[in-house]
């Protein structure tokens, strides 16, 4: 179980949980109703798409030789030989199968469009490092994280509650997407040198360390003013500003990203960025529910 937990990469799971919480809270605020089954299914689907993506990444990177012994991140179970590649691949499809079951239920609630969204999300997870032309190796990982863990997940979670789209969840999804993307940026800054040697042309490899650090600062620092503008434009309730209490949590990971290059420090910064996203989403969710 410890090996599978390591493979699932729990530090990345706030990116799966946050958009569902925020999108659902926005729906409750606008409709005063909660479809509990849809919320649970959306949460399960999002979490297992993230886990499936992490496992697929573990498997595909090992096959391509990108996870070498000198990488600074946590141990990868496939490349290290801790779990047989076939078992990791089987676990990948099992995780995606759980997400598909959740999606089928959501389709009965909100229509078949949800199945298309889920299929696109799973495809994005597999093709991140898999397939003949993995987009993660071409510097497009951050763009897809912003789209799928920001815009798609928040607005999708809103849609399965009220079966329509609105400006409020769209405004919220941008900030959630920025902070979710920041998690991947920390990961890629940490692995910059080993990814370059392995031929993995992530955005960090393409931009270089200093410009990628600036990108991280832009993502984290920009999430708050973007949210303020979005809340104002959507005429959101005042309690949503509770989210500002999470801002001090951005200081420590930002300092680590700007000042350190060693694996343990950047691994800790990655976890702290996940904590920032979790606090941001929980406070935003609480503010929206208070106003409901």
C-alpha positions in Angstrom: 0.0 0.0 0.0 2.9 2.4 0.8 4.3 1.8 -2.7 1.0 2.5 -4.4 0.5 5.6 -2.3 3.9 6.7 -3.5 2.9 6.0 -7.1 -0.3 8.0 -6.7 1.6 11.1 -5.6 -0.7 12.5 -3.0 1.0 15.9 -3.0 -0.6 16.5 -6.4 -4.2 15.6 -5.4 -5.2 19.1 -4.2 -5.2 20.0 -7.9 -8.0 17.3 -8.4 -10.0 18.2 -5.3 -9.8 22.0 -5.3 -11.8 22.6 -8.6 -14.6 20.3 -7.6 -15.0 22.0 -4.2 -15.0 25.5 -5.8 -17.2 24.7 -8.7 -19.8 22.9 -6.5 -19.8 25.8 -3.9 -20.4 28.3 -6.7 -23.4 26.2 -7.8 -24.8 26.1 -4.3 -24.3 29.9 -4.0 -26.2 30.6 -7.2 -29.0 27.9 -6.8 -29.2 27.3 -3.1 -29.2 23.5 -3.9 -26.7 20.7 -3.6 -26.9 17.5 -5.6 -24.8 15.4 -3.2 -24.5 12.4 -5.5 -23.2 14.6 -8.4 -20.7 16.2 -6.0 -19.3 12.9 -4.8 -19.1 11.5 -8.3 -17.4 14.6 -9.6 -14.9 14.4 -6.7 -14.2 10.7 -7.2 -13.8 11.1 -11.0 -11.4 14.0 -10.6 -9.3 12.3 -8.0 -9.0 9.1 -10.0 -8.2 10.9 -13.3 -5.4 12.5 -11.4 -4.2 9.2 -9.9 -4.5 7.5 -13.3 -2.5 10.4 -14.9 0.2 10.0 -12.3 0.5 6.3 -12.8 0.5 6.7 -16.6 3.3 9.3 -16.2 5.3 6.9 -14.0 4.9 4.1 -16.5 5.6 6.1 -19.7 8.6 8.1 -18.3 10.2 4.8 -17.2 9.7 3.3 -20.7 11.2 6.4 -22.3 14.2 6.5 -19.9 13.3 9.9 -18.5 13.3 8.8 -14.9 17.0 8.3 -14.3 18.7 7.4 -11.0 19.9 11.0 -10.5 16.5 12.7 -10.6 15.8 14.9 -7.5 12.1 14.0 -7.1 10.5 11.2 -5.1 11.2 7.6 -6.1 9.2 6.5 -9.2 8.0 2.9 -8.6 8.4 1.7 -12.3 11.9 3.1 -13.0 13.2 2.0 -9.6 11.9 -1.6 -10.1 9.7 -1.4 -7.0 6.6 -2.4 -9.0 6.5 -4.3 -12.3 5.6 -2.1 -15.3 2.7 -4.3 -16.2 1.2 -3.9 -12.7 1.6 -0.1 -13.0 -0.2 -0.1 -16.3 -3.0 -2.3 -15.0 -3.4 0.1 -12.0 -3.5 3.0 -14.5 -6.4 1.6 -16.3 -8.1 0.6 -13.1 -7.9 4.2 -11.8 -9.4 5.5 -15.1 -12.1 2.8 -15.0 -13.2 4.2 -11.6 -13.3 7.6 -13.1 -15.4 6.3 -16.0 -18.0 4.8 -13.6 -18.3 8.1 -11.9 -18.7 9.8 -15.3 -21.5 7.4 -16.3 -23.4 8.3 -13.2 -22.8 12.0 -13.9 -24.1 11.5 -17.4 -27.4 10.3 -16.0 -27.6 13.4 -13.9 -26.4 16.1 -16.3 -26.4 14.6 -19.8 -23.9 12.9 -22.1 -21.7 16.0 -22.5 -20.1 15.0 -19.3 -18.9 11.7 -20.9 -17.1 13.8 -23.6 -15.5 16.0 -21.0 -14.3 12.9 -19.0 -13.0 11.2 -22.1 -11.0 14.3 -23.1 -9.6 14.5 -19.5 -8.5 10.9 -19.5 -6.9 11.3 -23.0 -5.1 14.3 -21.8 -3.8 12.3 -18.8 -2.5 9.4 -20.9 -1.0 11.6 -23.7 0.9 13.8 -21.2 3.9 11.4 -21.3 2.4 8.6 -23.4 1.7 8.0 -27.1 3.9 8.8 -30.0 4.1 12.6 -29.4 3.6 13.3 -25.6 2.7 16.9 -25.1 4.5 17.0 -21.7 7.8 16.5 -23.6 7.0 19.4 -25.8 6.5 22.1 -23.1 2.7 22.0 -23.2 2.1 20.4 -19.8 1.3 23.7 -18.0 -1.2 24.7 -20.6 -3.1 21.4 -20.3 -3.1 21.6 -16.5 -4.5 25.1 -16.6 -7.2 24.0 -19.0 -8.2 20.7 -17.4 -7.6 21.4 -13.7 -8.8 24.9 -13.9 -11.4 25.8 -16.6 -12.7 22.3 -17.3 -12.9 20.9 -13.7 -14.4 24.0 -12.0 -16.9 24.7 -14.7 -17.7 21.0 -15.1 -18.3 20.6 -11.4 -20.6 23.7 -11.6 -22.5 22.2 -14.6 -23.3 18.9 -13.1 -25.1 20.7 -10.3 -27.2 23.2 -12.2 -26.8 22.0 -15.9 -25.7 25.4 -17.2 -22.6 27.6 -17.2 -22.1 31.1 -15.7 -19.6 33.8 -15.3 -18.9 33.1 -11.6 -17.4 29.6 -12.0 -15.5 30.8 -15.0 -14.0 33.6 -13.0 -13.1 31.2 -10.2 -11.6 28.6 -12.5 -8.9 30.9 -13.8 -7.3 31.4 -10.3 -7.7 27.6 -9.5 -6.0 26.9 -12.9 -3.1 29.2 -12.1 -2.3 27.6 -8.8 -2.7 24.1 -10.1 -0.3 25.0 -12.9 2.1 26.3 -10.3 2.4 22.8 -8.8 3.6 21.4 -12.1 6.0 24.3 -12.5 7.7 23.5 -9.2 8.0 19.9 -10.3 9.6 20.9 -13.6 12.0 23.3 -12.0 13.2 20.6 -9.7 13.6 18.1 -12.6 15.0 20.7 -15.1 18.6 19.4 -15.3 17.6 15.7 -15.5 14.8 16.3 -17.9 17.2 18.2 -20.2 19.7 15.3 -20.2 16.8 12.8 -20.9 15.6 14.9 -23.9 12.4 15.8 -22.1 11.7 19.4 -23.3 9.4 20.6 -20.6 8.5 24.3 -20.4 11.1 24.7 -17.7 13.8 23.3 -20.0 12.7 25.6 -22.8 12.6 28.7 -20.6 15.5 28.1 -18.3 15.6 28.2 -14.6 15.3 32.0 -14.0 12.4 32.6 -16.4 10.6 29.5 -15.0 11.0 30.9 -11.5 9.4 34.2 -12.8 6.6 32.1 -14.3 6.0 30.5 -10.9 5.8 33.9 -9.2 3.4 35.1 -11.9 1.1 32.1 -11.4 1.0 32.3 -7.6 1.0 36.1 -7.4 -1.5 36.5 -10.2 -4.1 34.1 -8.7 -5.2 36.7 -6.2 -5.7 39.9 -8.3 -7.3 37.7 -11.1 -9.7 36.3 -8.5 -10.6 39.8 -7.2 -11.3 41.1 -10.7 -13.4 37.9 -11.5 -15.4 38.2 -8.2 -16.2 41.8 -8.9 -17.1 41.2 -12.5 -19.4 38.3 -11.5 -20.9 40.3 -8.7 -19.9 37.6 -6.2 -20.7 37.7 -2.5 -18.3 39.5 -0.2 -17.5 36.5 2.0 -15.7 35.0 -0.9 -12.9 37.4 0.0 -12.0 35.0 2.9 -9.7 33.4 0.3 -7.3 36.3 0.9 -6.4 34.7 4.3 -4.5 32.0 2.3 -2.0 34.5 0.8 0.7 34.2 3.5 1.0 30.5 2.6 2.5 31.6 -0.7 5.6 33.1 0.9 7.6 30.0 1.9 7.3 28.0 -1.4 8.0 31.2 -3.4 11.1 31.8 -1.5 12.2 28.1 -1.9 11.6 28.2 -5.7 13.6 31.5 -6.0 16.5 30.6 -3.8 17.1 26.8 -3.9 17.9 24.1 -6.4 18.2 21.0 -4.2 15.7 18.2 -4.4 14.4 18.2 -0.8 13.8 21.9 -0.7 11.9 21.9 -4.0 10.0 18.7 -3.0 8.9 20.6 0.1 8.0 23.7 -2.0 5.8 21.4 -4.2 4.0 20.2 -1.1 3.6 23.7 0.2 2.2 24.8 -3.2 -0.4 22.0 -2.9 -1.2 23.2 0.6 -1.6 26.8 -0.7 -4.1 25.5 -3.4 -5.9 23.5 -0.8 -6.2 26.5 1.6 -7.2 28.8 -1.2 -10.0 26.5 -2.4 -11.3 25.7 1.1 -11.5 29.3 2.1 -13.1 30.2 -1.2 -15.6 27.4 -0.8 -16.4 28.4 2.7 -16.9 32.0 1.7 -19.3 31.0 -1.1 -21.3 28.6 1.2 -21.6 31.3 3.9 -23.2 33.5 1.3 -25.5 30.8 0.0 
